[in-house]
Amino acid sequence: MQKPAERILNALGIENTIEFHFREIFLNHGMKIAVTGGIATGKSTVSKLLATCLKTSALNADLICRDLMNKGQPGWHGIYQTWGERFMDAEGRIERRLLRETIFAEKTIRLELERILHPLVRAEIGKSVLEKMITGEDLLVEVPLLFEVGWQGDFDWIVTVFATEITCVQRIISRDKVTEPDARSILAAQMPVGCKALLADSVIDNSGLWTHTCLQVYHLAGCLREKC
């Protein structure tokens, strides 16, 4: 049975080579999957397992952002042009800890940094998506701020990794060596993970034993393979 898109292309009488390649890309593109969640929910760990189960390539928006901020890269240039040497060390590299502390304390700085970096990150993800569309491969992208920046429309399927508030607080305290009030302040600064769960196509609850999380990921991978 023909797909709706294929019926449309056939009705248009697509014959020549260029249009044939367009047909192949349009009909056979892989699935674009986004994994999001809150801080300390376990997004990266779940993303890696899901990508392994699906045997697909994986990207991490935070790592792309870090690379873009290396000296000489587009993000670095944007920061330097905006604030000069304010966030630079003696060798001209960005002092990431200082920048992180500043954006947490000053909303205007955070918004300006997002204005600089988010379009660059989205463009890099877009390049990878196009490459995978041409080859018909799937792509999984971890995007922590997916809903906050409004990129959900860029993906075919969205997975939110959830964990209870107390679980996240305990993980932040253990990982970052901060007090409980500080951990709760960090959580309060982000969109509630429960809201992200309501907006997702699938939810993985990573609050409990890792074996339970794995079972959920295996089941999800099986469902996504049927959709791909």
N, C-alpha and C positions, 0 to 999 in steps of 0.2 A: 504493500500500500504506500502511495506517495505521501511525503510530508507536505503540509500546506504550502510551505515556501517553495518546494520543488514544483508543485502544480502551478504556482504563480510564474516561476521562471520559464517553465515549459510553455505556458500560455503566451509569454512575451516572445517566444521564438528565438531564444538565445542560441546562437550557433557558433560565432567566431571564437578564436582562441582566447582572446582577452576575457570575453564574457564567460567562457568555459572555466577559466581559472577563478573568476569571481564566484561562479556557481560552486566550485569546490570549497572555497573559503567560507562562503555564506551557509552552505548546507552542512559542512562537516567540521565546523569549528568546535574545539573542545570546551569543556565547562570551566567557567571562571568562578572559583570558590573563595570566599573571604572568611577568615576566622577572626573574631573580635572578642572582647570581654573587658573585664576591669583589671586593675592592678592586682597582682598576686592571685589571680584566678587560675593561672597555669596555661595561659594561651599558647606560649611557645612550645611547651612540652606536648600539648594536645595537637598543635599544628604539625609538629614533626612526625608524630605517630600517624595522624590522618594522611599526611603526604606519603608516608611509607606504605600504608595500606592501599592507597590508590595508585602507588607507583607513579607519582606525578612530581613535577618540579614545584619548589616552594620558594616564596620570597617573604621578606620581613620588612615592613615599612620603616620600622625603627632603625634597622641596620642600613637601609638605603639612605635614611636621613643622616646617620652618622657618617657614612661615606661622603655624602654631599657637603659635609662640614669640614672635611679634611682640607688642609692648606692648599689653595689653588683651585679647589672645586667650586662649582656655581654657588652652593650654599655659603661657603666661606666668603666669596666675593660679595654676596648680598649682605651678610652680617657686617663685613668691613665697611662697605659703602654706607651702611645705615648708622653704625655706632663707632666707626673708626677703630681705635685700639682698646676700647673700653673692655672688651672681653678677650683680648689677645695676651699671650704670654710674651716673654722676651724674644722668642724665636718666631713669633707671628702665628702661632697655633692658637686655636680657640681654647680658652679655659672652660671646659665643659661643666665642671662643677660650679664655677661662679655663674655661668650662664643659667644653669639649671636652678640654682638658688634664687637668682634674680627673677626669672619668669614665674617662679612659684609665689614670690612676694609682690611682683608688680604686674598687674593684668595687662597694662598697655604694652609693656615689653613683650609679654607672651603673645599677644595678638599680632604685633608687628613681626615677630619671629615666624609665627604661623603663616602670615602673608607672604613671607619670603620663601619658606621651605615647602609648604604644602603643594604648591603648583609644580615644583621641581620633583617631589616624590611621586606625585600623580603621573607626571610625564614619564618617569622611569618605569613605573608599573605599566603604563600604557604601551611602552615599547615591548616589554616582555609579553603582554597580552597579544599584541599584533603578531609577534613571532610565533606564538603558540597557535593562533588562529590559522596561520598559513600552513602549519604542519599538522593541524587537527589535534594537537595535544591539550590536555587539561592543565590548569595552573591553579595553585593554591597560594593565597597571599594573606599573611597575617597583618591586620590593620587595627591596632588598638583603638584609634579614634574614628573608626569607620562612620558611625552615626553622627558624631559630633561635627565632622567635616562634610557630611552629606554625600559620601561616595558610594552609598549602598546601591545606587542605580548602575554602577560600573560592573556589578557582579551578577552571576546567574543564581548563586546559592550562598546564603549567609549562615554561618555557624557562630553562636555565642557560647563562650566557655564561662560557665557560672560557678561561683562558690559563695557560701554564706558569708555574711559580714564578719562574724567572729573568726571564721577560718582565715579570711584575708588579713584581718588584723594580726592574728598570731603569726602568719607567714611574713608579714612586713616587719614585725618586731624581730623575728628570728633572722631574717635576711639582711635588714638594713641597720640592725642594732639601735633602734629608736624606742622611745617610750610609747605606751599605749595611746596617750592623747595625740602624740605626733602621728602615729599610724592612722588614727581615726581622722585626723585632719587631712592626711594625704588622700584617704578614701573619699572624704566629703568634697574634695575639690574636683572629683570626676563625676561623670554621668553614672547614676546608679546602675549596677550590672543587671538588676532585675528589669529595668526598663529596656536594656539592650536585649535581654532574653525575649521580651514580648515582641520585639521588632524582627527577630531572627526567623529563619526558616527551620533551623534545628538548634537544639540546646544540648550541650554536654555539661552535666553536673560533676564538677571536679572537687566537691567538698569532702568526699570521703576517701575510701581506700583506692589506691591507684588501679587495682585489679578491676574495681567497679567502673572506673573511668574507661579503662581499656575495652571492656565489654561494650560500652556505649559507642566508643569510637569504631570498633569492629562492625557493629550493627549499622552505624551511619555510613561507613565506607561501602558496605554491601548495597545499601539503598542508593547511594550516589552512583555506584557503578552501573546500576540499572538505568539511571537517568542519562548517563554520559553517552 
